[in-house]
Amino acid sequence: MVFPVALPGILTGSILGIGRAAGETAPIMFTAAAFYTTKLPSSIFDEVMALPYHIYVLATAGTHIEETRHLQYGTALVLIALVLSVNLVAIIIRTRIRRKQTT
């Protein structure tokens, strides 16, 4: 009886937590991130470069930082779009479940 009422909050909190972790560097660095990868991952268990860390590497490493400025902005745009889309999915799921519960 309590679980159906709490389900929208549980799902929203879980999805927002995933969105938050996607925007944070530390959780990804200790779980799946690599310093540098030249190939695309072939499975879900392959190492990946975290987007926040990728932005940091592009902004601080090397001597031609200005030449990679467009890559920095592009990566930041992808990161913002990813976090916003995850949050939007959480809002949509929450409103649909609440609508089903009230009818």
Summary of the structure (lengths in Angstrom):
residues: 103
radius of gyration: 17.9
end to end distance: 16.3
largest distance: 61.2
contacts: 243
relative contact order: 0.18
helix: 71%
strand: 2%
